[in-house]
Amino acid sequence: MKTKTYDCVAMKHIGGQQVYETVKGMTREEELAYWKKRTEELRARLKARRSKRPAA
């Protein structure tokens, strides 16, 4: 029998709660700026990761 080492649903709920706590006091404009910044950061990380990958 395999032992479960993590719970994906619980991780999703924790992440959602963290985002909620971060944006709950923001105005609509502040929240949009937050998501724009986070999206740009993610795209930069993905681009850096792709450039490190050897060509196939």
VEXKOLSE-747224 format. One record per residue (C-alpha): chain; x, y, z; residue in three letters. Coordinates in nm, 4 decimals, padded with zeros to 6 digits. Layout:
BEGIN
   unit          u          v          w   code
      A          X          Y          Z    ALA
...
This chain:
BEGIN
   unit          u          v          w   code
      A    00.0000    00.0000    00.0000    MET
      A    00.1297    00.3434   -00.0941    LYS
      A    00.1431    00.6175    00.1688    THR
      A    00.0161    00.9567    00.0601    LYS
      A    00.2904    01.2159    00.1140    THR
      A    00.0887    01.5256    00.0229    TYR
      A   -00.2685    01.6354   -00.0346    ASP
      A   -00.3171    01.8286   -00.3592    CYS
      A   -00.6579    01.9633   -00.2597    VAL
      A   -00.5266    02.0888    00.0749    ALA
      A   -00.2322    02.2540   -00.1014    MET
      A   -00.4741    02.4263   -00.3420    LYS
      A   -00.6860    02.5530   -00.0516    HIS
      A   -00.3791    02.6843    00.1339    ILE
      A   -00.2599    02.8676   -00.1775    GLY
      A   -00.6028    03.0166   -00.2330    GLY
      A   -00.6185    03.1340    00.1273    GLN
      A   -00.2754    03.2968    00.0957    GLN
      A   -00.3815    03.4867   -00.2174    VAL
      A   -00.7054    03.5905   -00.0495    TYR
      A   -00.5163    03.7272    00.2511    GLU
      A   -00.2829    03.9189    00.0187    THR
      A   -00.5532    04.0856   -00.1918    VAL
      A   -00.8444    04.1202    00.0518    LYS
      A   -00.7776    04.4846    00.1391    GLY
      A   -00.6806    04.5965   -00.2113    MET
      A   -00.8847    04.8145   -00.4413    THR
      A   -00.9726    04.6750   -00.7824    ARG
      A   -00.6882    04.8715   -00.9418    GLU
      A   -00.4380    04.7494   -00.6807    GLU
      A   -00.5485    04.3908   -00.7300    GLU
      A   -00.5150    04.4196   -01.1085    LEU
      A   -00.1643    04.5628   -01.0645    ALA
      A   -00.0804    04.2771   -00.8248    TYR
      A   -00.1878    04.0129   -01.0764    TRP
      A   -00.0092    04.1870   -01.3628    LYS
      A    00.3146    04.1932   -01.1618    LYS
      A    00.2792    03.8286   -01.0547    ARG
      A    00.2105    03.7236   -01.4150    THR
      A    00.5206    03.9073   -01.5387    GLU
      A    00.7299    03.7379   -01.2670    GLU
      A    00.5973    03.3961   -01.3672    LEU
      A    00.6676    03.4582   -01.7353    ARG
      A    01.0231    03.5657   -01.6517    ALA
      A    01.0800    03.2491   -01.4454    ARG
      A    00.9431    03.0308   -01.7241    LEU
      A    01.1571    03.2053   -01.9850    LYS
      A    01.4693    03.1594   -01.7701    ALA
      A    01.3871    02.7927   -01.7184    ARG
      A    01.3369    02.7377   -02.0919    ARG
      A    01.6682    02.9040   -02.1767    SER
      A    01.8516    02.6686   -01.9365    LYS
      A    01.7060    02.3595   -02.1012    ARG
      A    01.9322    02.1894   -02.3538    PRO
      A    01.8073    02.1897   -02.7136    ALA
      A    01.6393    01.8665   -02.8233    ALA
